[in-house]
């Protein structure tokens, strides 16, 4: 049985990934390390909580002695690092937590892994050469695109918020540990995820939640900010491939080729809700859409070119946006 450390596994993407990993790899035992801040809840992992191949440990990735004890106890074969502060608005209002968790927390995990897996730079301990650290990051590290073009793995970093700056810093820390020490690392940078279990503060859950509550649906600015939307299950399959088949030291961009602006997202969700759960007054949920003051430093457009992971690792998304958003809405409606 191989012990795999998943950090931040009670959050949105991590809690989708853990059941995926356990189902696909019967020889894996997953240890989920999560601090259970506002963004994480064990309710997201009800389907695996009784598995004898799953264990939850509450703790902080910045607590070095705690992380060292975990590595000593479980002798991890791999680390899949999701844990991060991730909400841009929160990073604007309180950036310090983002620097601590995203930068110092990633450093702590990397350094403990290095000392457990290597005797010296580029000299692995016996049996540790295949142990891998996969770092999950974001397309926001690349900054903002104009009307044309796509982010590739060679796009220069240009983060525009404390959140994206903290993630860019953590990406560079991971890179440095590969080039300085030779630790077996892979980084993935993904586009905007959506799907079941996403925290209520994010755009798509907010639109659904506000609509069903008959409250104004807030859309920043003119609603024309564009994102490339990736269904969380497709992201999980990409992480799986990068972890198992990616080349050490490489970065893989995972994107859905589903560019939509916020107006289009709100319009689509409201149209689907009009059919699935009509308002009592017979009007469209679109009447609730309200434009609010734009976010500070709001990037205009993100879009990822996933050619590298497609051609080198054989990844491809399984769900088009229209199908994925329907599955997402159904999941939220089942919990009303």
Rosetta silent file (secondary structure, phi, psi, omega in degrees, C-alpha in Angstrom):
SEQUENCE: XXXXXXXXXXXXXXXXXXXXXXXXXXXXXXXXXXXXXXXXXXXXXXXXXXXXXXXXXXXXXXXXXXXXXXXXXXXXXXXXXXXXXXXXXXXXXXXXXXXXXXXXXXXXXXXXXXXXXXXXXXXXXXXXXXXXXXXXXXXXXXXXXXXXXXXXXXXXXXXXXXXXXXXXXXXXXXXXXXXXXXXXXXXXXXXXXXXXXXXXXXXXXXXXXXXXXXXXXXXXXXXXXXXXXXXXXXXXXXXXXXXXXXXXXXXXXXXXXXXXXXXXXXXXXXXXXXXXXXXXXXXXXXXXXXXXXXXXXXXXXXXXXXXXXXXXXXXXXXXXXXXXXXXXXXXXXXXX
SCORE:     score description
SCORE:     0.000 S_00000001
   1 L     0.000  128.842  179.871    0.000    0.000    0.000 S_00000001
   2 E   -98.365  127.797  178.153    1.405    3.398   -1.014 S_00000001
   3 E   -88.728  124.215  179.521    0.742    6.361    1.253 S_00000001
   4 E  -116.833  126.377  176.044   -0.082    9.579   -0.640 S_00000001
   5 E   -88.967  123.552  172.857   -0.324   12.924    1.140 S_00000001
   6 E  -114.026  117.595  177.694   -3.043   15.203   -0.227 S_00000001
   7 E   -93.206  144.600 -179.782   -3.002   18.688    1.280 S_00000001
   8 L    68.389   29.725 -174.912   -6.160   20.769    1.276 S_00000001
   9 L   -73.743   -8.981  177.360   -8.250   17.715    0.519 S_00000001
  10 L   -93.177   -1.585  176.392  -11.373   19.091    2.212 S_00000001
  11 L   -83.298 -173.908 -173.817  -11.553   21.985   -0.232 S_00000001
  12 H   -58.242  -62.970 -174.962  -13.308   22.096   -3.580 S_00000001
  13 H   -72.111  -42.733 -179.679  -10.814   20.467   -5.956 S_00000001
  14 H   -59.199  -38.804 -177.868   -9.142   18.276   -3.349 S_00000001
  15 H   -76.249  -16.476  169.056  -12.435   16.765   -2.201 S_00000001
  16 H   -83.914  -33.767 -176.501  -13.248   15.852   -5.793 S_00000001
  17 H   -73.263  -40.373 -175.898   -9.761   14.462   -6.359 S_00000001
  18 H   -59.772  -49.812  176.337   -9.538   12.172   -3.306 S_00000001
  19 H   -60.791  -37.086  176.845  -12.544    9.980   -4.211 S_00000001
  20 H   -59.355  -48.342 -176.649  -11.266    9.895   -7.801 S_00000001
  21 H   -65.535  -44.582 -179.523   -7.807    8.743   -6.675 S_00000001
  22 H   -64.126  -36.942 -179.992   -9.089    6.109   -4.246 S_00000001
  23 H   -70.217  -36.141 -174.504  -11.439    4.659   -6.860 S_00000001
  24 H   -83.910  -30.736 -174.057   -8.762    4.462   -9.557 S_00000001
  25 L  -123.771   91.682 -175.273   -5.824    3.201   -7.497 S_00000001
  26 L   -68.027  -10.054  177.919   -6.746    0.399   -5.056 S_00000001
  27 L   -97.662    8.036  179.960   -3.165    0.191   -3.740 S_00000001
  28 E  -100.408  138.590  167.730   -3.163    3.833   -2.575 S_00000001
  29 E  -112.289  127.283 -176.997   -3.883    5.043    0.932 S_00000001
  30 E  -103.250  126.326  172.649   -4.678    8.760    1.048 S_00000001
  31 E  -106.850  116.698 -175.530   -3.831   10.919    4.050 S_00000001
  32 E   -97.862  111.127  177.513   -5.740   14.181    3.804 S_00000001
  33 E  -101.196  117.860 -177.661   -4.069   17.078    5.608 S_00000001
  34 E  -146.978  139.956  179.018   -6.352   20.092    5.931 S_00000001
  35 L   -82.271   -9.856 -178.435   -6.598   22.973    8.377 S_00000001
  36 L    54.249   53.004  170.893  -10.384   23.153    7.851 S_00000001
  37 L   -75.651 -168.817 -177.300  -10.488   26.896    7.368 S_00000001
  38 L   -57.947  -25.716 -172.883  -13.646   28.488    5.960 S_00000001
  39 L   -87.874   -7.707 -177.256  -12.947   26.940    2.521 S_00000001
  40 L  -122.059  142.557  176.771  -12.773   23.310    3.638 S_00000001
  41 L  -148.002  138.359  179.262  -15.349   20.966    5.132 S_00000001
  42 H   -69.798  -13.359  174.996  -15.339   17.241    5.819 S_00000001
  43 H   -62.237  -21.903  177.889  -18.919   17.139    4.534 S_00000001
  44 H   -71.488  -11.356 -172.936  -17.276   17.174    1.091 S_00000001
  45 H  -122.528   27.794 -179.472  -15.792   13.729    1.763 S_00000001
  46 L   -57.251  -33.580 -174.034  -18.736   11.744    3.065 S_00000001
  47 L   -72.753  -13.727 -178.660  -18.313    9.144    0.323 S_00000001
  48 L  -121.065   -2.247 -170.659  -14.820    8.115    1.509 S_00000001
  49 L   -60.385  -27.054 -178.434  -14.852    8.799    5.254 S_00000001
  50 L   -97.256    4.073  179.805  -15.310    5.108    6.162 S_00000001
  51 L   -71.675  138.313  177.265  -12.693    3.779    3.746 S_00000001
  52 L   -78.079   -0.592  175.747   -9.794    1.947    5.347 S_00000001
  53 L  -107.716   17.429  179.938   -7.574    3.572    2.684 S_00000001
  54 E  -134.990  136.143  175.312   -8.416    7.110    3.753 S_00000001
  55 E  -140.533  138.217  176.275   -7.392    9.091    6.811 S_00000001
  56 E  -104.575  135.418  175.891   -8.006   12.714    7.715 S_00000001
  57 E  -129.364  122.682  177.767   -5.488   14.705    9.734 S_00000001
  58 E   -85.841  129.531  179.141   -6.248   18.260   10.820 S_00000001
  59 L   179.322  173.443 -174.940   -3.244   20.522   10.747 S_00000001
  60 L  -108.751  127.801 -179.764   -1.415   23.485    9.274 S_00000001
  61 L   -67.177  -12.464  176.490    1.080   23.050    6.429 S_00000001
  62 L   -84.063  -11.482 -177.997    3.108   25.905    7.968 S_00000001
  63 L   -85.532   94.993 -171.359    3.688   23.880   11.149 S_00000001
  64 H   -61.109  -46.306 -177.973    7.034   22.285   10.336 S_00000001
  65 H   -62.203  -36.939  177.938    7.288   19.930   13.306 S_00000001
  66 H   -65.404  -45.785  179.711    3.771   18.658   12.597 S_00000001
  67 H   -64.737  -40.030  177.163    4.549   18.079    8.907 S_00000001
  68 H   -60.356  -40.306  179.404    7.826   16.339    9.816 S_00000001
  69 H   -65.201  -39.485  177.348    5.934   13.997   12.126 S_00000001
  70 H   -61.182  -46.386  179.148    3.458   13.152    9.365 S_00000001
  71 H   -62.409  -39.508  179.087    6.265   12.279    6.950 S_00000001
  72 H   -64.790  -40.049 -177.201    7.946   10.175    9.625 S_00000001
  73 H   -71.734  -43.372 -169.774    4.738    8.299   10.403 S_00000001
  74 H  -104.022  -14.230  179.293    3.524    7.607    6.875 S_00000001
  75 L    48.370   60.067 -171.909    6.690    7.583    4.726 S_00000001
  76 L   -58.478  138.710  173.577    4.806    9.166    1.847 S_00000001
  77 L   -85.444  -19.150 -179.273    5.360    7.944   -1.700 S_00000001
  78 E  -165.716  158.662  176.112    4.006   11.202   -3.063 S_00000001
  79 E  -126.949  130.513  173.233    2.542   14.594   -2.207 S_00000001
  80 E  -119.825  110.412 -164.385   -0.291   16.248   -4.108 S_00000001
  81 E  -103.214   98.155  175.098   -0.451   19.807   -2.864 S_00000001
  82 L   -96.274  -27.999 -167.763   -3.794   21.605   -3.169 S_00000001
  83 L   -54.078  123.108 -179.584   -3.780   23.524    0.114 S_00000001
  84 L  -169.432  148.707  163.279   -3.966   27.258   -0.549 S_00000001
  85 L   -75.910  130.803 -168.593   -5.800   30.433    0.191 S_00000001
  86 L  -134.105   -3.611 -176.274   -7.525   31.025   -3.131 S_00000001
  87 L   -91.482  118.475 -172.879  -10.207   33.705   -3.079 S_00000001
  88 H   -58.914  -44.172 -179.789   -8.968   36.863   -4.806 S_00000001
  89 H   -57.233  -41.640  179.221  -11.286   39.223   -2.927 S_00000001
  90 H   -65.801  -33.392  179.023   -9.993   37.895    0.384 S_00000001
  91 H   -69.082  -28.600  177.582   -6.405   38.390   -0.773 S_00000001
  92 H   -72.605  -39.580 -177.573   -7.176   42.045   -1.471 S_00000001
  93 H   -81.606  -29.839 -178.411   -8.688   42.572    1.978 S_00000001
  94 L  -149.444   78.045 -172.734   -6.198   40.440    3.917 S_00000001
  95 L   -70.110  -22.173 -172.405   -3.096   39.431    1.952 S_00000001
  96 H   -58.581  -41.529 -178.923   -0.999   38.200    4.877 S_00000001
  97 H   -61.987  -31.293 -179.231   -2.774   34.829    5.148 S_00000001
  98 H   -71.253  -38.224  178.047   -2.089   34.207    1.460 S_00000001
  99 H   -67.681  -44.025 -179.146    1.624   34.789    1.864 S_00000001
 100 H   -61.309  -55.306 -174.806    1.800   32.522    4.907 S_00000001
 101 H   -71.395  -50.583 -170.872   -0.156   29.592    3.484 S_00000001
 102 H   -75.941  -35.254 -178.780    0.704   29.759   -0.192 S_00000001
 103 H   -94.741  -61.041 -175.821    4.371   30.707    0.054 S_00000001
 104 H   -67.630  -37.121  178.530    5.632   29.609    3.463 S_00000001
 105 H   -63.475  -43.399  178.304    3.335   26.564    3.592 S_00000001
 106 H   -64.446  -42.994  176.555    4.537   25.335    0.200 S_00000001
 107 H   -57.283  -45.264 -178.089    8.154   25.925    1.242 S_00000001
 108 H   -60.158  -47.277  179.119    7.615   23.924    4.443 S_00000001
 109 H   -61.162  -46.106 -179.942    6.162   20.944    2.578 S_00000001
 110 H   -60.354  -45.044 -174.377    8.901   21.038   -0.054 S_00000001
 111 H   -70.553  -37.583  176.476   11.704   21.259    2.466 S_00000001
 112 H   -66.735  -41.535  176.716   10.381   18.445    4.642 S_00000001
 113 H   -60.699  -44.235  179.540    9.931   16.283    1.529 S_00000001
 114 H   -56.924  -46.728 -176.189   13.494   17.106    0.454 S_00000001
 115 H   -71.798  -24.157  177.343   14.964   16.050    3.774 S_00000001
 116 H   -83.594  -28.532 -172.708   12.936   12.850    3.811 S_00000001
 117 H  -104.105  -20.806 -176.147   13.660   11.846    0.224 S_00000001
 118 E  -122.549  142.375  171.752   17.215   13.110   -0.432 S_00000001
 119 E   -86.193  -28.739 -178.608   20.528   12.623    1.355 S_00000001
 120 E  -162.622  167.690  177.797   22.080   15.485   -0.586 S_00000001
 121 L   -52.010  125.917  177.955   21.303   17.519   -3.711 S_00000001
 122 L    65.830   15.494  176.660   20.494   15.073   -6.538 S_00000001
 123 E  -122.913   99.817 -177.192   21.220   12.094   -4.287 S_00000001
 124 E   -76.648  146.205  170.365   18.034   10.220   -3.410 S_00000001
 125 L   -66.713  159.614 -176.836   17.694    8.011   -0.398 S_00000001
 126 L   -57.164  125.954  178.203   17.240    4.335   -1.196 S_00000001
 127 L    82.092    1.685 -174.321   13.829    3.766   -2.804 S_00000001
 128 L  -101.524   -1.267 -174.809   12.994    7.478   -2.925 S_00000001
 129 L   -63.053  -27.943 -178.176   13.862    8.290   -6.548 S_00000001
 130 L   -92.986   -3.442 -179.476   10.255    7.793   -7.689 S_00000001
 131 L   -71.818  135.185 -169.760    8.684    9.834   -4.890 S_00000001
 132 E  -130.705  145.667  175.968    7.040   12.904   -6.354 S_00000001
 133 E  -113.708  112.792  176.735    5.734   16.291   -5.228 S_00000001
 134 E  -104.929  125.840 -177.088    2.933   17.674   -7.421 S_00000001
 135 E  -107.050  122.079 -178.556    2.082   21.330   -6.910 S_00000001
 136 E   -94.711  119.784 -178.230   -1.370   22.521   -8.017 S_00000001
 137 E  -125.795 -160.713 -168.142   -1.379   26.138   -9.178 S_00000001
 138 E  -136.588  157.368  174.725   -3.458   28.537  -11.246 S_00000001
 139 H   -73.388  -12.347 -177.502   -3.479   30.379  -14.572 S_00000001
 140 H   -66.318  -16.632  178.647   -3.744   33.659  -12.660 S_00000001
 141 H   -65.281  -20.955 -176.896    0.037   33.690  -12.236 S_00000001
 142 H   -84.716   -7.369  179.774    0.302   34.706  -15.912 S_00000001
 143 L    88.551 -144.120 -173.627   -1.629   37.941  -15.446 S_00000001
 144 L  -119.067  139.442  176.638   -4.231   39.192  -17.903 S_00000001
 145 L   -95.556  157.929  168.625   -4.652   38.562  -21.630 S_00000001
 146 L   -81.622 -157.275 -176.776   -6.014   40.889  -24.268 S_00000001
 147 L   -69.002  -23.561 -177.638   -8.697   39.844  -26.706 S_00000001
 148 L  -120.692  166.297  173.653   -6.400   37.337  -28.393 S_00000001
 149 L    95.379  164.204 -179.188   -3.829   34.765  -27.354 S_00000001
 150 L  -137.749  151.495  172.660   -3.515   31.931  -24.844 S_00000001
 151 E   -74.688  131.772  169.944   -1.378   31.179  -21.809 S_00000001
 152 L  -119.025  175.542  179.193    1.275   28.526  -22.433 S_00000001
 153 L   -65.045  -15.365  179.874    3.857   27.043  -20.112 S_00000001
 154 L   -98.748    0.472  178.402    6.333   29.586  -21.505 S_00000001
 155 L   -65.383  129.127  178.395    4.192   32.662  -20.790 S_00000001
 156 L   -61.582  145.534  177.859    6.082   35.025  -18.446 S_00000001
 157 L   -72.609  137.738  177.621    4.610   35.395  -14.975 S_00000001
 158 L  -151.950   60.902 -175.954    2.806   38.689  -14.356 S_00000001
 159 L   -64.884  143.375 -174.283    0.538   38.262  -11.299 S_00000001
 160 L  -119.029    1.411  177.242   -1.806   41.155  -10.565 S_00000001
 161 L  -134.248  160.350  175.341   -3.320   40.319   -7.163 S_00000001
 162 H   -56.868  -35.249  177.161   -1.862   39.268   -3.808 S_00000001
 163 H   -61.403  -55.254 -175.854   -3.411   35.838   -4.417 S_00000001
 164 H   -66.604  -31.529  176.253   -1.812   35.312   -7.823 S_00000001
 165 H   -65.517  -38.824  179.250    1.485   36.779   -6.586 S_00000001
 166 H   -68.649  -36.256  177.560    1.529   34.290   -3.714 S_00000001
 167 H   -70.994  -39.863  176.507    0.829   31.403   -6.093 S_00000001
 168 H   -59.762  -41.641  178.951    3.505   32.620   -8.511 S_00000001
 169 H   -62.581  -41.823  179.585    5.952   32.711   -5.600 S_00000001
 170 H   -67.368  -37.921  176.240    5.074   29.160   -4.609 S_00000001
 171 H   -58.741  -44.394 -178.402    5.474   27.979   -8.221 S_00000001
 172 H   -68.751  -32.562  175.237    8.947   29.477   -8.333 S_00000001
 173 H   -63.670  -43.623  177.660    9.835   27.862   -5.011 S_00000001
 174 H   -60.584  -45.821  178.374    8.859   24.473   -6.445 S_00000001
 175 H   -57.973  -43.561 -177.044   10.955   25.172   -9.534 S_00000001
 176 H   -64.308  -34.189 -179.380   13.952   26.131   -7.411 S_00000001
 177 H   -71.585  -24.966  173.487   13.810   22.890   -5.445 S_00000001
 178 H   -73.860  -48.168 -174.476   14.026   20.938   -8.681 S_00000001
 179 H   -76.080  -29.216 -179.226   16.947   22.893  -10.083 S_00000001
 180 H   -87.889  -42.182 -173.290   18.863   23.251   -6.804 S_00000001
 181 H  -111.325  -19.214 -177.875   18.207   19.896   -5.121 S_00000001
 182 L    83.246   10.417  178.689   16.837   17.645   -7.846 S_00000001
 183 L   -61.637  143.060 -174.400   13.656   16.826   -5.940 S_00000001
 184 L   -79.000   96.969 -176.921   11.072   15.155   -8.196 S_00000001
 185 E  -123.169  153.315  171.259    8.450   17.869   -8.717 S_00000001
 186 E  -139.947  141.027  177.043    5.711   18.649  -11.226 S_00000001
 187 E  -118.195  138.835  172.162    3.552   21.786  -11.356 S_00000001
 188 E  -118.904  137.723  175.066    0.105   22.141  -12.904 S_00000001
 189 E  -118.692  118.221 -172.425   -1.535   25.478  -13.696 S_00000001
 190 E  -110.833  160.179  172.288   -5.267   25.243  -14.253 S_00000001
 191 L   -85.284 -177.106 -175.946   -8.012   27.524  -15.507 S_00000001
 192 E   -60.158  122.465  177.081  -11.158   28.343  -13.502 S_00000001
 193 E   -87.101  152.725  170.914  -12.700   25.188  -12.078 S_00000001
 194 E  -147.234  161.468  179.324  -16.404   24.633  -11.566 S_00000001
 195 L   142.376 -171.673  179.852  -18.512   21.704  -10.430 S_00000001
 196 L   -59.786  147.716  172.642  -19.878   20.007   -7.299 S_00000001
 197 L    80.049    5.944 -178.718  -18.569   20.964   -3.854 S_00000001
 198 L   -71.509  144.080 -178.460  -17.302   24.433   -4.788 S_00000001
 199 L   -62.084  144.735 -172.541  -17.331   26.994   -1.982 S_00000001
 200 L   -63.992  -17.195 -177.550  -20.369   29.253   -1.989 S_00000001
 201 L   -77.594  -17.578 -176.482  -18.262   32.444   -2.362 S_00000001
 202 L   -75.352  165.278 -169.385  -17.131   31.591   -5.912 S_00000001
 203 H   -57.549  -55.795 -174.113  -18.913   32.953   -9.007 S_00000001
 204 H   -65.582  -47.795  174.923  -20.997   29.995  -10.160 S_00000001
 205 H   -59.895  -35.166  178.691  -22.179   28.907   -6.681 S_00000001
 206 H   -63.785  -43.952  178.677  -22.926   32.557   -5.886 S_00000001
 207 H   -60.444  -46.418 -179.346  -25.124   32.925   -8.964 S_00000001
 208 H   -64.011  -47.934 -176.933  -27.029   29.739   -8.112 S_00000001
 209 H   -62.515  -46.473 -178.815  -27.332   30.572   -4.414 S_00000001
 210 H   -66.460  -40.398  179.854  -28.488   34.144   -4.931 S_00000001
 211 H   -61.514  -48.584 -177.460  -30.964   33.161   -7.622 S_00000001
 212 H   -66.539  -25.021  178.227  -32.599   30.464   -5.511 S_00000001
 213 L   -88.582    2.251 -178.870  -32.783   32.883   -2.571 S_00000001
 214 L    58.899   39.911  178.944  -34.501   35.495   -4.770 S_00000001
 215 L  -113.935  159.902  177.012  -31.666   37.928   -4.049 S_00000001
 216 L   -56.269  135.286  178.606  -29.723   40.216   -6.410 S_00000001
 217 E   -93.726  108.496 -173.370  -27.086   38.263   -8.378 S_00000001
 218 E   -80.212  127.630  175.758  -23.880   40.375   -8.169 S_00000001
 219 E  -123.855  125.109 -177.290  -21.743   40.649  -11.307 S_00000001
 220 E   -65.225  139.313  171.331  -18.538   42.694  -11.160 S_00000001
 221 L    56.427 -127.792  179.524  -18.168   45.722  -13.443 S_00000001
 222 L   -96.499    2.075  177.097  -19.644   45.238  -16.907 S_00000001
 223 L    75.436   11.869 -175.060  -19.591   41.442  -16.656 S_00000001
 224 L  -100.128    8.631  175.175  -17.280   41.099  -19.656 S_00000001
 225 L   -67.820  131.400 -172.889  -14.306   39.557  -17.841 S_00000001
 226 E  -105.572  135.844  173.890  -13.500   36.273  -19.585 S_00000001
 227 E  -129.958  154.462  175.454  -12.399   33.018  -17.966 S_00000001
 228 E   -96.966  113.068 -170.485  -11.604   29.580  -19.370 S_00000001
 229 E   -94.938  131.855 -175.989  -13.879   27.182  -17.475 S_00000001
 230 E  -125.055  123.294  178.058  -12.747   23.650  -16.583 S_00000001
 231 E   -66.337  136.754 -171.569  -15.006   21.011  -15.029 S_00000001
 232 H   -59.792  -33.850  177.661  -13.430   19.812  -11.796 S_00000001
 233 H   -64.803  -35.766  175.972  -13.562   16.144  -12.826 S_00000001
 234 H   -69.159  -35.478  175.062  -11.532   16.936  -15.924 S_00000001
 235 H   -63.035  -41.636  179.162   -9.028   18.774  -13.772 S_00000001
 236 H   -59.003  -42.643  179.880   -8.714   15.690  -11.566 S_00000001
 237 H   -66.597  -34.335  176.874   -7.865   13.502  -14.547 S_00000001
 238 H   -67.300  -42.055  177.285   -5.227   16.015  -15.648 S_00000001
 239 H   -62.780  -42.693  177.473   -3.607   16.070  -12.204 S_00000001
 240 H   -55.026  -49.730 -179.414   -3.638   12.269  -12.181 S_00000001
 241 H   -64.425  -43.034 -179.633   -1.760   12.146  -15.502 S_00000001
 242 H   -64.090  -39.266 -179.336    0.724   14.822  -14.482 S_00000001
 243 H   -67.508  -42.791 -174.540    1.445   13.056  -11.191 S_00000001
 244 H   -90.272  -28.902 -172.408    1.919    9.619  -12.711 S_00000001
 245 H  -124.285   -9.638 -178.594    3.294   10.373  -16.177 S_00000001
 246 L   -66.329  156.706  179.318    4.598   13.949  -16.161 S_00000001
 247 L   -85.524  134.617 -178.506    8.284   14.674  -16.567 S_00000001
 248 L   -56.218  135.080  178.827   10.121   15.793  -13.438 S_00000001
 249 L    86.238   -3.847 -175.981   10.620   19.544  -13.282 S_00000001
 250 L   -93.183  159.951  173.109    7.968   20.268  -15.895 S_00000001
 251 E  -114.610  140.877  178.131    4.840   22.420  -15.787 S_00000001
 252 E  -127.589  123.096  176.376    1.562   21.388  -17.425 S_00000001
 253 E   -87.007  130.480 -178.231   -1.268   23.820  -18.140 S_00000001
 254 E  -118.417  111.355 -178.271   -4.741   22.312  -17.778 S_00000001
 255 L  -135.772  157.743 -172.542   -7.549   24.251  -19.450 S_00000001
 256 L   -96.874   -3.711 -173.703  -11.015   23.487  -20.732 S_00000001
 257 L    52.623   40.173 -179.573  -11.153   25.496  -23.978 S_00000001
 258 L  -128.820   72.279  179.841  -14.421   26.909  -22.606 S_00000001
 259 E   -77.350  127.876  176.898  -14.085   30.680  -22.657 S_00000001
 260 E  -144.611  141.632  171.345  -17.095   32.495  -21.255 S_00000001
 261 E   -88.125  170.761 -173.830  -17.512   35.959  -19.805 S_00000001
 262 H   -65.548  -31.679  175.720  -19.375   36.482  -16.550 S_00000001
 263 H   -63.243  -42.209  179.674  -22.502   37.735  -18.318 S_00000001
 264 H   -66.034  -39.088  177.952  -22.670   34.542  -20.352 S_00000001
 265 H   -62.265  -48.672 -179.135  -22.198   32.416  -17.227 S_00000001
 266 H   -63.011  -42.452 -179.875  -24.989   34.220  -15.375 S_00000001
 267 H   -62.506  -44.424 -179.350  -27.297   34.092  -18.383 S_00000001
 268 H   -63.778  -46.175 -179.017  -26.731   30.347  -18.881 S_00000001
 269 H   -63.749  -44.325 -179.947  -27.312   29.479  -15.236 S_00000001
 270 H   -62.730  -39.826  179.119  -30.453   31.596  -15.017 S_00000001
 271 H   -62.793  -42.607  179.410  -31.842   30.012  -18.196 S_00000001
 272 H   -68.156  -39.651  178.208  -31.263   26.514  -16.807 S_00000001
 273 H   -67.533  -32.738  176.997  -32.789   27.413  -13.445 S_00000001
 274 H   -57.818  -33.198 -179.753  -35.823   28.886  -15.215 S_00000001
 275 H   -86.507  -45.191 -173.095  -36.502   25.378  -16.516 S_00000001
 276 H   -78.310  -35.423 -179.605  -35.346   23.246  -13.561 S_00000001
 277 L  -145.598   76.261 -175.293  -36.743   25.347  -10.717 S_00000001
 278 L   -59.439  147.004  176.589  -39.018   28.122  -12.045 S_00000001
 279 L   -68.579  150.665 -178.986  -39.624   31.182   -9.898 S_00000001
 280 L   -66.193  -27.093 -179.152  -43.014   31.390   -8.215 S_00000001
 281 L   -85.837   -0.138  176.428  -43.722   34.734   -9.875 S_00000001
 282 L    80.300   -2.825 -179.088  -43.164   33.206  -13.313 S_00000001
 283 L   -88.587  167.286  179.256  -40.360   35.635  -14.208 S_00000001
 284 L   -80.270  147.199  174.007  -36.822   34.766  -15.256 S_00000001
 285 H   -62.402  -19.127 -179.282  -33.992   34.654  -12.752 S_00000001
 286 H   -60.232  -24.727  177.893  -32.174   36.969  -15.166 S_00000001
 287 H   -62.159  -20.439 -176.610  -34.154   39.856  -13.614 S_00000001
 288 H   -86.359  -10.933 -179.111  -32.041   39.406  -10.487 S_00000001
 289 E   -63.285  127.166 -175.942  -28.718   40.060  -12.242 S_00000001
 290 E  -133.678  129.870  178.387  -27.170   43.217  -10.760 S_00000001
 291 E   -87.876  131.114 -177.108  -23.908   44.902  -11.732 S_00000001
 292 E  -120.879  169.712 -178.898  -21.742   45.948   -8.794 S_00000001
 293 L   -55.343  135.448 -174.881  -18.499   47.877   -8.375 S_00000001
 294 L   -66.870  153.695  175.477  -15.639   46.042  -10.042 S_00000001
 295 L   -68.755  143.265  176.168  -12.983   44.188   -8.090 S_00000001
 296 L   -62.711  131.657  177.339   -9.668   46.009   -7.649 S_00000001
 297 L    64.990   31.260 -175.017   -7.138   44.860  -10.230 S_00000001
 298 L   -70.723  112.886  179.621   -9.672   42.627  -11.963 S_00000001
 299 L   -64.163  141.576 -172.884   -7.901   40.768  -14.794 S_00000001
 300 L   -79.250  -42.128 -174.828   -9.807   41.009  -18.070 S_00000001
 301 E  -151.460  136.052  169.614   -9.219   37.634  -19.657 S_00000001
 302 L  -121.689  142.386  173.543   -7.622   34.255  -18.908 S_00000001
 303 L  -159.749  129.544 -174.624   -7.345   31.437  -21.435 S_00000001
 304 E  -103.978  141.609  169.558   -5.092   28.378  -21.346 S_00000001
 305 L   -98.665  107.166 -176.752   -3.484   26.458  -24.185 S_00000001
 306 L   -91.677   21.377 -174.893   -3.482   22.820  -22.945 S_00000001
 307 H   -55.827  -40.396 -175.629   -1.588   21.480  -25.972 S_00000001
 308 H   -62.149  -48.982 -178.506    1.376   20.240  -23.926 S_00000001
 309 H   -70.364  -28.359  177.212   -0.594   18.002  -21.560 S_00000001
 310 H   -70.156  -47.868 -174.760   -2.742   16.788  -24.455 S_00000001
 311 H   -78.545  -37.985 -176.228    0.133   15.847  -26.743 S_00000001
 312 H   -85.321  -33.741 -174.928    2.653   14.637  -24.157 S_00000001
 313 H  -116.284   -7.044  176.343    0.366   12.917  -21.650 S_00000001
 314 L    78.910   20.839 -179.788   -2.780   12.199  -23.688 S_00000001
 315 L   -79.286  146.950  167.918   -5.151   14.268  -21.546 S_00000001
 316 L  -154.988  145.529  179.127   -8.428   15.620  -22.841 S_00000001
 317 L   -70.327  143.472 -178.626  -11.496   17.024  -21.083 S_00000001
 318 L   -90.445  -25.769 -173.505  -14.510   14.723  -20.996 S_00000001
 319 L  -117.162  129.235  168.698  -17.232   17.350  -20.512 S_00000001
 320 L   -73.006  161.011 -174.744  -18.183   20.327  -22.642 S_00000001
 321 H   -59.936  -42.238 -177.071  -19.301   23.365  -20.663 S_00000001
 322 H   -59.520  -37.284  178.246  -23.020   22.937  -21.403 S_00000001
 323 H   -75.579  -41.769 -178.479  -22.974   19.425  -19.944 S_00000001
 324 H   -64.594  -39.502 -178.018  -20.736   20.323  -17.019 S_00000001
 325 H   -70.745  -32.547  175.263  -22.822   23.308  -15.941 S_00000001
 326 H   -65.124  -43.411  177.635  -25.986   21.206  -16.010 S_00000001
 327 H   -62.108  -38.287 -179.694  -24.341   18.597  -13.755 S_00000001
 328 H   -65.327  -47.491  179.814  -23.193   21.389  -11.448 S_00000001
 329 H   -62.378  -42.421  178.831  -26.642   22.962  -11.164 S_00000001
 330 H   -59.668  -38.270 -179.658  -28.235   19.562  -10.545 S_00000001
 331 H   -64.243  -44.733 -179.931  -25.777   18.938   -7.706 S_00000001
 332 H   -68.277  -38.568  179.445  -26.657   22.230   -6.017 S_00000001
 333 H   -65.084  -32.250 -179.860  -30.396   21.750   -6.547 S_00000001
 334 L   -68.648  -11.767 -178.408  -30.180   18.315   -4.907 S_00000001
 335 L  -112.453    8.733  178.102  -28.999   20.062   -1.758 S_00000001
 336 L   -75.791    0.000    0.000  -31.586   22.820   -1.552 S_00000001
